[in-house]
Amino acid sequence: MSLVGRLEDLALSDIFQILSIGKKTGMLLINGTAGSAVIVFKNGLVVKAEATTLDGTLGHDLMYSGLIDEEALNRSLVVKKNLPDKSIADILVELGSVSKDILEKAAKKRIERVVCQLLLWEDGDFQFELDDLDIKGKIEIEDSGWEVAKGMSPEYLLMEGARTHDESSKQDISFTEEEITDEKKEETEWDADWGMEQPVPERKDISALMALTQELRFPNSSSEITLLILRFASDMFQRGVLFMSSQDEIIGLGQFGLDIDKADEKVRALRLILEASPLFSKVVKDRNVYKGHLEKDNITEFVMKEFGGGWPVEVVIFPVVAEGKTVAVLYCDNLPKSDGIGNTEGLEIFVTQAGLALEKSLLQRRLQDMQKNNGNKG
């Protein structure tokens, strides 16, 4: 399989989903105005990523983090000159300067940084080469890096990248607010002296709603909408699973927070018959949010065993409605903590908006199909 195209036509989230669901092994090359990047997949998981936009090598990352000293890095660079085919990471391990466990963590952080940067790229050509894993000579980088033993979920990387952008934005805002802290303090003291009512602190779900709703206005694809749902929910709950829904069954689509081996694969393998679960069946049929105790039935007992962590104190299940029917179901709880479910109004509003965005996406797809058919007839 060779996947070729442009980021303007196929979003990074769609590319990742295709490679993840297909459990593909190979290399994704991206060349854009901002730079070049390479991402290596094994069985649908990301094991390595490098980009020309990153400063330095993995060895520099280790030094800046205080995990090796400058002398150790310089020694590895000297060896690298004599053995150019060896990566700096391998050299550092052989010199005894760093352990493989530390390299694994540093390499995962580097992968996250690459994906985070790619999410900002507005253009670029991409090409996926099946079973090609050697990144040497593919892009102009100083070093080939380190391949992580346990691959990283593409969905997790996309959500973390998006979350990093959100946090960066918030940090920028907090810096601006810090400049006027004294002025705000004086205003608060003045209002308190005159008995004026103090403002209610902004709720986390509402502030997140305001930010992410803007992204729903112009989604590139339905997969981007589902990722936004999981991203919003992950800010409010410890874990959650999104199911694609039909009249008779629900099928695993994506997850966050599940502390089990190969979580994404296990979720996508789920295919649950609705009539075996009165609870899920009612949510799908009535299209109403359920919040409360998780009733035990054949389906709920099965999925709790698959998800691990025991039985939750309280759960919330959201139907995603498009064109008058439930097209997806979002399940959330707070395991392994024993916390109950807090205020969910913000997420309920967002899920409703996501359903409307899906309707728009489906309509656009139908119009495109109609235009293609008309063009073929002509």
Contacts in CASP RR format, 6 or more apart in sequence:
PFRMAT RR
TARGET T0000
AUTHOR 0000-0000-0000
METHOD contacts of the structure
MODEL  1
MSLVGRLEDLALSDIFQILSIGKKTGMLLINGTAGSAVIVFKNGLVVKAE
ATTLDGTLGHDLMYSGLIDEEALNRSLVVKKNLPDKSIADILVELGSVSK
DILEKAAKKRIERVVCQLLLWEDGDFQFELDDLDIKGKIEIEDSGWEVAK
GMSPEYLLMEGARTHDESSKQDISFTEEEITDEKKEETEWDADWGMEQPV
PERKDISALMALTQELRFPNSSSEITLLILRFASDMFQRGVLFMSSQDEI
IGLGQFGLDIDKADEKVRALRLILEASPLFSKVVKDRNVYKGHLEKDNIT
EFVMKEFGGGWPVEVVIFPVVAEGKTVAVLYCDNLPKSDGIGNTEGLEIF
VTQAGLALEKSLLQRRLQDMQKNNGNKG
1 24 0 8 1.000
1 128 0 8 1.000
1 130 0 8 1.000
2 127 0 8 1.000
2 128 0 8 1.000
2 129 0 8 1.000
2 130 0 8 1.000
3 15 0 8 1.000
3 18 0 8 1.000
3 19 0 8 1.000
3 28 0 8 1.000
3 126 0 8 1.000
3 127 0 8 1.000
3 128 0 8 1.000
4 125 0 8 1.000
4 126 0 8 1.000
4 127 0 8 1.000
4 128 0 8 1.000
5 125 0 8 1.000
5 126 0 8 1.000
5 127 0 8 1.000
6 123 0 8 1.000
6 124 0 8 1.000
6 125 0 8 1.000
6 126 0 8 1.000
7 30 0 8 1.000
7 32 0 8 1.000
7 121 0 8 1.000
7 122 0 8 1.000
7 123 0 8 1.000
7 124 0 8 1.000
7 125 0 8 1.000
7 126 0 8 1.000
8 122 0 8 1.000
8 123 0 8 1.000
8 124 0 8 1.000
10 126 0 8 1.000
11 220 0 8 1.000
11 221 0 8 1.000
11 223 0 8 1.000
11 224 0 8 1.000
12 115 0 8 1.000
12 118 0 8 1.000
12 119 0 8 1.000
12 121 0 8 1.000
12 158 0 8 1.000
13 158 0 8 1.000
13 220 0 8 1.000
13 221 0 8 1.000
13 223 0 8 1.000
13 224 0 8 1.000
13 227 0 8 1.000
14 220 0 8 1.000
14 221 0 8 1.000
14 223 0 8 1.000
14 224 0 8 1.000
15 28 0 8 1.000
15 126 0 8 1.000
15 128 0 8 1.000
16 154 0 8 1.000
16 155 0 8 1.000
16 157 0 8 1.000
16 158 0 8 1.000
17 154 0 8 1.000
17 155 0 8 1.000
17 223 0 8 1.000
18 24 0 8 1.000
19 28 0 8 1.000
19 41 0 8 1.000
19 44 0 8 1.000
19 128 0 8 1.000
19 154 0 8 1.000
20 44 0 8 1.000
20 45 0 8 1.000
20 153 0 8 1.000
20 154 0 8 1.000
20 155 0 8 1.000
20 264 0 8 1.000
21 268 0 8 1.000
22 44 0 8 1.000
23 43 0 8 1.000
23 44 0 8 1.000
23 265 0 8 1.000
24 41 0 8 1.000
24 43 0 8 1.000
24 44 0 8 1.000
24 128 0 8 1.000
24 130 0 8 1.000
25 41 0 8 1.000
25 42 0 8 1.000
25 43 0 8 1.000
25 44 0 8 1.000
25 130 0 8 1.000
25 131 0 8 1.000
25 133 0 8 1.000
26 40 0 8 1.000
26 41 0 8 1.000
26 42 0 8 1.000
26 128 0 8 1.000
26 129 0 8 1.000
26 130 0 8 1.000
26 131 0 8 1.000
26 132 0 8 1.000
26 133 0 8 1.000
27 38 0 8 1.000
27 39 0 8 1.000
27 40 0 8 1.000
27 41 0 8 1.000
27 128 0 8 1.000
27 129 0 8 1.000
27 132 0 8 1.000
27 133 0 8 1.000
27 134 0 8 1.000
27 135 0 8 1.000
27 138 0 8 1.000
28 38 0 8 1.000
28 39 0 8 1.000
28 40 0 8 1.000
28 41 0 8 1.000
28 126 0 8 1.000
28 127 0 8 1.000
28 128 0 8 1.000
29 36 0 8 1.000
29 37 0 8 1.000
29 38 0 8 1.000
29 126 0 8 1.000
29 127 0 8 1.000
29 128 0 8 1.000
29 129 0 8 1.000
29 138 0 8 1.000
29 139 0 8 1.000
30 36 0 8 1.000
30 37 0 8 1.000
30 38 0 8 1.000
30 39 0 8 1.000
30 118 0 8 1.000
30 121 0 8 1.000
30 124 0 8 1.000
30 125 0 8 1.000
30 126 0 8 1.000
31 124 0 8 1.000
31 125 0 8 1.000
31 126 0 8 1.000
31 139 0 8 1.000
32 121 0 8 1.000
32 123 0 8 1.000
32 124 0 8 1.000
32 125 0 8 1.000
33 121 0 8 1.000
33 122 0 8 1.000
33 123 0 8 1.000
33 124 0 8 1.000
34 53 0 8 1.000
34 117 0 8 1.000
34 120 0 8 1.000
34 121 0 8 1.000
34 122 0 8 1.000
35 51 0 8 1.000
35 52 0 8 1.000
35 53 0 8 1.000
35 121 0 8 1.000
36 51 0 8 1.000
36 52 0 8 1.000
36 139 0 8 1.000
36 140 0 8 1.000
37 49 0 8 1.000
37 50 0 8 1.000
37 51 0 8 1.000
37 52 0 8 1.000
37 53 0 8 1.000
37 114 0 8 1.000
37 117 0 8 1.000
37 118 0 8 1.000
37 139 0 8 1.000
38 48 0 8 1.000
38 49 0 8 1.000
38 50 0 8 1.000
38 51 0 8 1.000
38 135 0 8 1.000
38 138 0 8 1.000
38 139 0 8 1.000
38 141 0 8 1.000
39 46 0 8 1.000
39 48 0 8 1.000
39 49 0 8 1.000
39 111 0 8 1.000
39 114 0 8 1.000
39 115 0 8 1.000
40 46 0 8 1.000
40 47 0 8 1.000
40 48 0 8 1.000
40 49 0 8 1.000
40 133 0 8 1.000
40 135 0 8 1.000
40 147 0 8 1.000
41 47 0 8 1.000
42 133 0 8 1.000
42 151 0 8 1.000
44 154 0 8 1.000
45 150 0 8 1.000
45 151 0 8 1.000
45 152 0 8 1.000
45 153 0 8 1.000
45 154 0 8 1.000
46 111 0 8 1.000
46 115 0 8 1.000
46 151 0 8 1.000
46 152 0 8 1.000
46 153 0 8 1.000
46 154 0 8 1.000
46 157 0 8 1.000
47 147 0 8 1.000
47 148 0 8 1.000
47 151 0 8 1.000
47 152 0 8 1.000
48 107 0 8 1.000
48 111 0 8 1.000
48 135 0 8 1.000
48 145 0 8 1.000
48 146 0 8 1.000
48 147 0 8 1.000
48 148 0 8 1.000
49 110 0 8 1.000
49 111 0 8 1.000
49 114 0 8 1.000
49 115 0 8 1.000
50 110 0 8 1.000
50 114 0 8 1.000
50 135 0 8 1.000
50 139 0 8 1.000
50 141 0 8 1.000
50 143 0 8 1.000
50 144 0 8 1.000
50 145 0 8 1.000
51 114 0 8 1.000
51 117 0 8 1.000
51 118 0 8 1.000
51 139 0 8 1.000
51 141 0 8 1.000
52 139 0 8 1.000
52 140 0 8 1.000
52 141 0 8 1.000
53 117 0 8 1.000
54 110 0 8 1.000
54 113 0 8 1.000
54 114 0 8 1.000
54 117 0 8 1.000
56 142 0 8 1.000
57 88 0 8 1.000
57 142 0 8 1.000
57 143 0 8 1.000
57 145 0 8 1.000
58 87 0 8 1.000
58 88 0 8 1.000
58 89 0 8 1.000
58 103 0 8 1.000
58 106 0 8 1.000
58 107 0 8 1.000
58 110 0 8 1.000
58 143 0 8 1.000
58 145 0 8 1.000
58 146 0 8 1.000
59 68 0 8 1.000
59 73 0 8 1.000
59 76 0 8 1.000
59 88 0 8 1.000
59 89 0 8 1.000
59 92 0 8 1.000
59 106 0 8 1.000
59 143 0 8 1.000
60 73 0 8 1.000
61 106 0 8 1.000
61 109 0 8 1.000
61 110 0 8 1.000
62 68 0 8 1.000
62 73 0 8 1.000
62 92 0 8 1.000
62 98 0 8 1.000
62 102 0 8 1.000
62 103 0 8 1.000
62 106 0 8 1.000
63 69 0 8 1.000
63 70 0 8 1.000
63 72 0 8 1.000
63 73 0 8 1.000
65 106 0 8 1.000
67 98 0 8 1.000
67 102 0 8 1.000
67 106 0 8 1.000
68 92 0 8 1.000
68 97 0 8 1.000
68 98 0 8 1.000
72 92 0 8 1.000
72 95 0 8 1.000
72 97 0 8 1.000
72 98 0 8 1.000
73 88 0 8 1.000
75 95 0 8 1.000
75 97 0 8 1.000
76 88 0 8 1.000
76 91 0 8 1.000
76 92 0 8 1.000
76 95 0 8 1.000
76 97 0 8 1.000
77 88 0 8 1.000
79 86 0 8 1.000
79 91 0 8 1.000
79 95 0 8 1.000
80 86 0 8 1.000
80 88 0 8 1.000
80 91 0 8 1.000
80 143 0 8 1.000
83 91 0 8 1.000
85 136 0 8 1.000
87 143 0 8 1.000
87 144 0 8 1.000
87 145 0 8 1.000
87 146 0 8 1.000
88 143 0 8 1.000
88 145 0 8 1.000
89 103 0 8 1.000
89 107 0 8 1.000
89 143 0 8 1.000
89 145 0 8 1.000
89 146 0 8 1.000
90 146 0 8 1.000
92 98 0 8 1.000
92 103 0 8 1.000
93 99 0 8 1.000
93 100 0 8 1.000
93 103 0 8 1.000
103 146 0 8 1.000
104 146 0 8 1.000
104 148 0 8 1.000
104 149 0 8 1.000
104 150 0 8 1.000
106 146 0 8 1.000
107 145 0 8 1.000
107 146 0 8 1.000
107 147 0 8 1.000
107 148 0 8 1.000
108 148 0 8 1.000
108 152 0 8 1.000
110 145 0 8 1.000
111 148 0 8 1.000
111 152 0 8 1.000
111 157 0 8 1.000
112 157 0 8 1.000
112 160 0 8 1.000
112 161 0 8 1.000
112 164 0 8 1.000
115 157 0 8 1.000
115 158 0 8 1.000
115 160 0 8 1.000
115 161 0 8 1.000
116 160 0 8 1.000
116 161 0 8 1.000
116 164 0 8 1.000
116 165 0 8 1.000
119 158 0 8 1.000
119 161 0 8 1.000
119 162 0 8 1.000
119 165 0 8 1.000
120 165 0 8 1.000
135 141 0 8 1.000
135 144 0 8 1.000
136 144 0 8 1.000
153 263 0 8 1.000
153 264 0 8 1.000
155 227 0 8 1.000
155 230 0 8 1.000
155 254 0 8 1.000
155 255 0 8 1.000
155 264 0 8 1.000
156 256 0 8 1.000
156 264 0 8 1.000
158 227 0 8 1.000
159 227 0 8 1.000
159 230 0 8 1.000
159 231 0 8 1.000
159 234 0 8 1.000
159 256 0 8 1.000
162 227 0 8 1.000
162 228 0 8 1.000
162 231 0 8 1.000
163 231 0 8 1.000
163 234 0 8 1.000
163 235 0 8 1.000
166 208 0 8 1.000
166 211 0 8 1.000
169 211 0 8 1.000
177 184 0 8 1.000
188 198 0 8 1.000
191 198 0 8 1.000
192 198 0 8 1.000
203 343 0 8 1.000
203 346 0 8 1.000
204 235 0 8 1.000
204 236 0 8 1.000
205 235 0 8 1.000
205 236 0 8 1.000
205 343 0 8 1.000
205 344 0 8 1.000
205 345 0 8 1.000
205 346 0 8 1.000
205 347 0 8 1.000
206 345 0 8 1.000
206 346 0 8 1.000
208 232 0 8 1.000
208 235 0 8 1.000
208 236 0 8 1.000
208 346 0 8 1.000
209 232 0 8 1.000
209 346 0 8 1.000
209 347 0 8 1.000
209 349 0 8 1.000
209 350 0 8 1.000
212 228 0 8 1.000
212 231 0 8 1.000
212 232 0 8 1.000
212 350 0 8 1.000
213 350 0 8 1.000
213 353 0 8 1.000
215 228 0 8 1.000
216 225 0 8 1.000
216 228 0 8 1.000
216 350 0 8 1.000
216 353 0 8 1.000
216 354 0 8 1.000
216 357 0 8 1.000
217 357 0 8 1.000
219 225 0 8 1.000
219 228 0 8 1.000
219 357 0 8 1.000
219 360 0 8 1.000
219 361 0 8 1.000
221 361 0 8 1.000
222 358 0 8 1.000
222 361 0 8 1.000
222 362 0 8 1.000
225 354 0 8 1.000
225 355 0 8 1.000
225 357 0 8 1.000
225 358 0 8 1.000
225 361 0 8 1.000
226 242 0 8 1.000
226 253 0 8 1.000
226 254 0 8 1.000
226 328 0 8 1.000
228 354 0 8 1.000
229 242 0 8 1.000
229 320 0 8 1.000
229 328 0 8 1.000
229 330 0 8 1.000
229 350 0 8 1.000
229 351 0 8 1.000
229 354 0 8 1.000
230 240 0 8 1.000
230 242 0 8 1.000
230 254 0 8 1.000
230 255 0 8 1.000
230 256 0 8 1.000
232 347 0 8 1.000
232 350 0 8 1.000
233 240 0 8 1.000
233 256 0 8 1.000
233 330 0 8 1.000
233 332 0 8 1.000
233 347 0 8 1.000
234 240 0 8 1.000
234 256 0 8 1.000
234 257 0 8 1.000
236 332 0 8 1.000
236 344 0 8 1.000
236 347 0 8 1.000
237 316 0 8 1.000
237 332 0 8 1.000
237 333 0 8 1.000
237 334 0 8 1.000
237 341 0 8 1.000
238 257 0 8 1.000
238 333 0 8 1.000
238 334 0 8 1.000
238 335 0 8 1.000
238 336 0 8 1.000
238 337 0 8 1.000
238 339 0 8 1.000
239 255 0 8 1.000
239 256 0 8 1.000
239 257 0 8 1.000
239 258 0 8 1.000
239 259 0 8 1.000
239 307 0 8 1.000
239 332 0 8 1.000
239 333 0 8 1.000
239 334 0 8 1.000
239 335 0 8 1.000
240 255 0 8 1.000
240 256 0 8 1.000
240 257 0 8 1.000
240 258 0 8 1.000
240 330 0 8 1.000
240 331 0 8 1.000
240 332 0 8 1.000
240 333 0 8 1.000
241 252 0 8 1.000
241 254 0 8 1.000
241 255 0 8 1.000
241 258 0 8 1.000
241 267 0 8 1.000
241 303 0 8 1.000
241 307 0 8 1.000
241 330 0 8 1.000
241 331 0 8 1.000
242 252 0 8 1.000
242 253 0 8 1.000
242 254 0 8 1.000
242 255 0 8 1.000
242 328 0 8 1.000
242 329 0 8 1.000
242 330 0 8 1.000
242 331 0 8 1.000
243 250 0 8 1.000
243 251 0 8 1.000
243 252 0 8 1.000
243 253 0 8 1.000
243 270 0 8 1.000
243 272 0 8 1.000
243 328 0 8 1.000
243 329 0 8 1.000
243 330 0 8 1.000
243 331 0 8 1.000
244 250 0 8 1.000
244 251 0 8 1.000
244 252 0 8 1.000
244 253 0 8 1.000
244 327 0 8 1.000
244 328 0 8 1.000
245 251 0 8 1.000
245 284 0 8 1.000
245 319 0 8 1.000
245 320 0 8 1.000
245 326 0 8 1.000
245 327 0 8 1.000
245 328 0 8 1.000
245 329 0 8 1.000
247 274 0 8 1.000
247 284 0 8 1.000
247 325 0 8 1.000
248 273 0 8 1.000
248 274 0 8 1.000
248 275 0 8 1.000
249 271 0 8 1.000
249 272 0 8 1.000
249 273 0 8 1.000
249 274 0 8 1.000
250 270 0 8 1.000
250 272 0 8 1.000
250 274 0 8 1.000
250 280 0 8 1.000
250 284 0 8 1.000
250 329 0 8 1.000
251 268 0 8 1.000
251 270 0 8 1.000
251 271 0 8 1.000
251 272 0 8 1.000
252 267 0 8 1.000
252 268 0 8 1.000
252 269 0 8 1.000
252 270 0 8 1.000
252 271 0 8 1.000
253 267 0 8 1.000
253 268 0 8 1.000
253 328 0 8 1.000
254 264 0 8 1.000
254 267 0 8 1.000
254 268 0 8 1.000
255 263 0 8 1.000
255 264 0 8 1.000
255 267 0 8 1.000
257 263 0 8 1.000
258 266 0 8 1.000
258 267 0 8 1.000
258 307 0 8 1.000
258 308 0 8 1.000
259 308 0 8 1.000
259 309 0 8 1.000
259 336 0 8 1.000
260 266 0 8 1.000
260 306 0 8 1.000
260 307 0 8 1.000
260 308 0 8 1.000
266 306 0 8 1.000
270 303 0 8 1.000
270 306 0 8 1.000
272 280 0 8 1.000
272 299 0 8 1.000
272 302 0 8 1.000
272 303 0 8 1.000
273 299 0 8 1.000
274 280 0 8 1.000
274 281 0 8 1.000
274 284 0 8 1.000
275 281 0 8 1.000
276 297 0 8 1.000
276 298 0 8 1.000
276 299 0 8 1.000
277 297 0 8 1.000
277 298 0 8 1.000
277 299 0 8 1.000
277 300 0 8 1.000
278 295 0 8 1.000
278 297 0 8 1.000
279 290 0 8 1.000
279 294 0 8 1.000
279 295 0 8 1.000
279 297 0 8 1.000
279 299 0 8 1.000
279 300 0 8 1.000
279 317 0 8 1.000
280 299 0 8 1.000
280 300 0 8 1.000
280 317 0 8 1.000
280 329 0 8 1.000
282 290 0 8 1.000
283 289 0 8 1.000
283 290 0 8 1.000
283 317 0 8 1.000
283 319 0 8 1.000
283 326 0 8 1.000
283 329 0 8 1.000
284 319 0 8 1.000
284 326 0 8 1.000
284 329 0 8 1.000
285 326 0 8 1.000
287 319 0 8 1.000
287 321 0 8 1.000
287 324 0 8 1.000
287 325 0 8 1.000
287 326 0 8 1.000
288 319 0 8 1.000
289 316 0 8 1.000
289 317 0 8 1.000
289 318 0 8 1.000
289 319 0 8 1.000
289 344 0 8 1.000
289 348 0 8 1.000
290 315 0 8 1.000
290 316 0 8 1.000
290 317 0 8 1.000
291 314 0 8 1.000
291 315 0 8 1.000
291 316 0 8 1.000
291 317 0 8 1.000
291 341 0 8 1.000
291 344 0 8 1.000
292 314 0 8 1.000
292 315 0 8 1.000
292 316 0 8 1.000
292 341 0 8 1.000
293 314 0 8 1.000
293 315 0 8 1.000
294 300 0 8 1.000
294 304 0 8 1.000
294 311 0 8 1.000
294 312 0 8 1.000
294 314 0 8 1.000
294 315 0 8 1.000
294 333 0 8 1.000
303 331 0 8 1.000
304 310 0 8 1.000
304 311 0 8 1.000
304 312 0 8 1.000
307 335 0 8 1.000
308 335 0 8 1.000
309 335 0 8 1.000
309 336 0 8 1.000
310 335 0 8 1.000
310 336 0 8 1.000
312 333 0 8 1.000
312 334 0 8 1.000
312 335 0 8 1.000
313 334 0 8 1.000
313 338 0 8 1.000
313 339 0 8 1.000
313 340 0 8 1.000
314 333 0 8 1.000
314 334 0 8 1.000
314 340 0 8 1.000
314 341 0 8 1.000
315 331 0 8 1.000
315 332 0 8 1.000
315 333 0 8 1.000
315 341 0 8 1.000
316 331 0 8 1.000
316 332 0 8 1.000
316 333 0 8 1.000
316 341 0 8 1.000
316 344 0 8 1.000
317 329 0 8 1.000
317 330 0 8 1.000
317 331 0 8 1.000
317 332 0 8 1.000
318 329 0 8 1.000
318 330 0 8 1.000
318 332 0 8 1.000
318 344 0 8 1.000
318 347 0 8 1.000
318 348 0 8 1.000
318 351 0 8 1.000
319 326 0 8 1.000
319 328 0 8 1.000
319 329 0 8 1.000
319 351 0 8 1.000
320 326 0 8 1.000
320 327 0 8 1.000
320 328 0 8 1.000
320 329 0 8 1.000
320 330 0 8 1.000
320 351 0 8 1.000
320 354 0 8 1.000
320 355 0 8 1.000
320 358 0 8 1.000
321 327 0 8 1.000
321 352 0 8 1.000
321 355 0 8 1.000
322 355 0 8 1.000
322 356 0 8 1.000
322 358 0 8 1.000
322 359 0 8 1.000
322 362 0 8 1.000
323 359 0 8 1.000
323 362 0 8 1.000
327 355 0 8 1.000
327 358 0 8 1.000
330 351 0 8 1.000
332 341 0 8 1.000
333 341 0 8 1.000
334 340 0 8 1.000
334 341 0 8 1.000
END
